[in-house]
Structure formats: structure tokens, C-alpha cells
Amino acid sequence: MNRIDQRFATLKEQGRTALIPYITAGDPAPEHTVGFMHALVEAGADVIELGMPFSDPMADGPVIQKACERALKHHVRLSHIFDMVSEFRRRDSETPVVLMGYLNPMERMGLHDFAEQAAGSGVDGVLVVDMPPEEADEVAPLFKEYHLQSIFLVAPTTSESRAATICAHGEGYLYYVSLKGVTGAATLDVSEVDRHLEPLRRLTSLPLCVGFGIRDGDTAAAVAQVADGVIVGSALVSRIADNCERPERATEELKALLSEMRHALDA
């Protein structure tokens, strides 16, 4: 069983909500990423989303855009990210790792090489923001061959018929974008999220995880009332941005914020 499926099965047995942090690989410098990943697990992460830096991250707000810029200044490439995951796996063989990013870098590497190296490093799933299921005919079979789960996004504007198509192709969990706009937005209406999740539950048995707009323990706990998982990105990445020259301090702040969210989810 894929690590993602195993983790969600365990959480369901325990009656707990998944906590899924996102950080950008190589931000603020490559040597800090693996330490950040371990710190997030210590603070209560159930799955880690690791961003693949890209020069034009269209779904991401300014916080994650700048994180990508910081990583790219260090020339972080996919091969470096696979090395990071391999290093993480030396100490942690259980926490699922999902790569999140855009298709262009994968195509430049070569889709087969990407899938082979991702699986070989210990990656469990891939979320390609700009690859809808209708355009995944080449990629999805490769991912299946290498036991990488294809994770897809659903937005508030997604029609029910299109959501059905996405659910039919999705694996691992479904990433529900809680609001219109980009990552880092401040306004989150949980009742509206609940209204959109209800029809999705009729379409899929996949865990429904909500991202965009999660910034603290209160918002995490509120979303946990209606979702199977809570995804937090910009709030964590901003802690890194504030402490680029002080990685130890960044680690402390990442652990503090995620621990607050973990406590709020479990309370």
C-alpha cells in the first residue's frame, strides 16, 4: 500500500484530521530543506508537500513566488530535490512526501526520468498544478508504473461534471482549493467550503483536504470540522522568509506554528 493511503487509513482509524504542511524545496538554501522536513514531522505533520521551485508559479501568491525565487538563486533543480528526499528517507521511512509544482521542469528533465528518479528517492505522490486529468494521458501511466499517486486540485468554480472527471482520475487525496485566487489569501469561509465539499463526497471516497487560507490553529480547527485534511503553505513559508539568515530560528517558528495547528486539530 502506498504510504499516503496507509497514513490516511491510520488517521481514519484514529478519528484524526491530516495535517499537511507545504514548504518550497531549497528555500532559503538547499542545505536547510531536509532539516525543515524533519522538524515538521516532529511538530505533527502527517504528509509533507514539497514544492518544486519554478520561475512562473501561476497558482501561488507572492509568499511562495518569492520562496521559489530564493531557491532558484541557488540553482535548485529536480535532481537536487530527489537528493533531499533521499536524505530525508534515511531517517524517516514512513511520512508520505508529495511533490507539488508545474509540468515544465518535469518535461525538461524527461517524464520517464522524472518518474523513475522521484520513485527511487522515496516520493509517494505528485501534484502537477497545470496538468488537468484530460491532459495526463502520458504522465498518469508513468506515475502508476512507478507507484506514484496522481493528486489533483478541485476549485470552488469546478462544475460537478468536471469534478466527477477529476475524482475518477485522482489518487491519494483530493486537494480542494478553499477560495478563488492564489495561495496566501486571508479570507476563508468554512461554511462555503463545507457546501462545496458535500457534493464531492458523493463522487469520491478519496480524503478531501483543504488548502489556501489556513494560517493558524483557529482556521485549521475550523476547516477540520468539514475536511479530512488541512493543508498549510504560505503561513509556514512566510516564517522561513522572515528568518532567511537564521535557519535555526526558522526551524523553531515552523515547529511552533505547526504544533499549534496539530494541537488545535487534536483538541
N, C-alpha and C positions, 0 to 999 in steps of 0.2 A: 504494500500500500504506500502511495506517495506520502511524504512527510506532512504535506498540507492537509490531506484527507485524514490522516491519523491524528493530527493536532485538533482539528475541528470535531472529530468523533470524541476525543477525550474531553474537550470543553463541553460538548453537549451532555455527556455523562455527568459532568460535574455541575451542570447548570450555570456555567460561566460564560461571559462575553469575551470574544477575542480582542486583544489589544495589538494593533498592527502599526508600529512606527515606520516612518519613511525618513531616510537620510540620503544625501547625494554622495555617491562614491567619489572619493578623492577630495572632498571638501572638509577643511580648508587646505589640506595637503594629504597626499596619498597615505603617508605613514600613520595617520590618525584613524582611518576608517574602521579597521578591524577592532581597535580598542573601543571605539564608539559602539560597534555592534555588540560586543560582549557586555558593555555597560547597559545597553538597552535590554538585553536578556535578563541581566541581574535585577533590573528595575521592574520586570514583569511583562516584557514583550512575548507574545505568542508566535508571531510571524514577523519577519523583517522584510520590508520593501526597500530595495537598494536601487537608487536612481542611477541610470546610465547617463552621464553628462552629455548634453547636446547643445549645439550653438543656437538652435531655434526651438525651444521647448514651448510649443503653442498652447498647451493646456495649463501651463504653470504661471503663477503670478510672479511679481518682482523678487520675492524672497528666494524662491527656488531658481529663478533665472540667474540671479547673482551667484548662487551656490554653484550652478553649472559653470559660470564664468570663472569662478575661483579654481574649480577642478581643472578646467581646460587650460588655464595658465600653467598648470603643472603637466600638461600634455597627457592627461589621463585617458587611456584608451580601453577598449573592451578587454584586451589581453590583461591589462593591469587589474581590471575588476575581477576577472576569473582568478587571478593570483590572490586577491583579497579574500574571495570566498573560500578558496582552498586553505588559506591560512586560518580563517575563522573555523573551518571544519576540523582542524587539528585539535581544537578544544571543545567544540560543540557539534555533535553529530545528529542532534535532534531538532533544533529550531529551524523551521522552514525558512528558506530565503527565496524571495521573488524579485527578479529584475524588472524594473519599470523604466520605460523610455520610448524611443522612437525608432522607426524602421530603418532610416537612412544609415546609421552606423552598422547595423546588422547586415544590410545589403552590401556595404562596402567591404566588410570582412568576408562575406560569403555566408549564406544562410546555413549551409551544411556545417561549415566550420564553427559558426556561432553555436548551433545546437549541440554539436559534439563537445566543444570546449566548455559550454555552460554546464552541461550534464556532468562532464568529467570533473569539474571544480566543486560540484555539490549544490548547484542551483536546483530548485524544485519547480518553479513556475516562472512564466514571463508574461508581463502585461505590456503590450505594444499599443501606445495611446492612439496612434494614427493608422492602425490596422483593424478595420471592422471585419467581422466574420465573413462577409461577402468577398473580401479580398485576401482571405487567409488560406486559399486553396493550396498554395505552395508551402507555406510556413507550417500550418497545423499538422500535416502528416509528418514533417520532420520532427516537430516537437513530440508527437506521440511516439515516434521511433526511439527517441532518446528519453522518454518518460518525463518530459517537461510539460507541465499543465499550462494550458492557454487560458488566461484570465482576461475578462472583458469588462468594459465600462458600460453603465447604463445611466442616462441623464434624465432630469425631470421632464425634458421635452421629448423623450423617446416614446413613440407610439406603442400600443400594446402588441401590434403585429410584429413590429421590429424587435421589441423586447423578447418576443417568443423566439425569433431567429437567434438573437444573442444568447438566450438561455440554452437553446438547443446545442450551441457550439461551445459554451463555456465550461470550464473545469475549475476545481479548487474552491473558488468563491466568486461571487459577483460583486464588483466594485460599483456601488451606487454613488454617483456624484450628487451631493445633497442640495446643490443650488446651481443656478445659471451663472456662469462666469469662470474665473480661474482660481487656482489654489490660493489660500491665504485670505479669502473673503471673510468678513467679520460677522455677517448676519446669517443665522441659522434658525429655521422654523421647524422644530421637531414634529409638530402636528402635520405639517406639509410633507415631511419626509415619510411619516407613517402612512399617509394617504397614498403615496406612490409605491411604498413597499408592499402594501396589501395585495395589489394585483400581481406583483412579481412572485409572491409566494404561491400563487395558483399556477404559475408557469414553470417553476423550478424547485428542486429540493436542495439546490446549492445554498450554502450560507450567504446571507445578504450582509455585506459590510459597507459601512457608510464613511465617506471621506469628504473633505472640503469643509472648512468652518469649525473643525474641532480644535479648540485652543487651550482648554483647561479641564480640571476634574469635573466641573459642573456640566459643561457641554458634553463631555464624554459620557457621564452618567445619564444625562437626558437622552442621548442617542441610544444608549444601551437598553433603554426601555422598549425600543422598537426594532433594534437590529441585532444581528448575530455577531457583528464585529464592528469595532471603531478604528478608523484609520486616521493617524495624525502625522502631518508632514511639516507644514510651514512653521508651526509653533516650535518644533524642535530645531529646524534648520535655522531659525532666527537666533536661537541660543548659540548655535555654532558661529553664526555671523558676528555676534556680539563679542565673541571670545576667540577670534582667529589667531591672536598671538598668545593665547593662554589655553592650550588644549586641555590641560588638567581641569581648569575652571569650566570649560565647555562640557567635559565629561560629567562633572558634578551637576551642572544645570540640566543636562539631558536626563540624568538619573532622577533628579528631584522632580521634574515635570512629569516624567513617565510614571514614577512611583505614586505621585498624586492621582494620576488618572487610574492606575491599577487599583489603588485603594478605593477610589470613587466607584469603579465598576464592581468591585467585590463587596462593597458595603451593603 
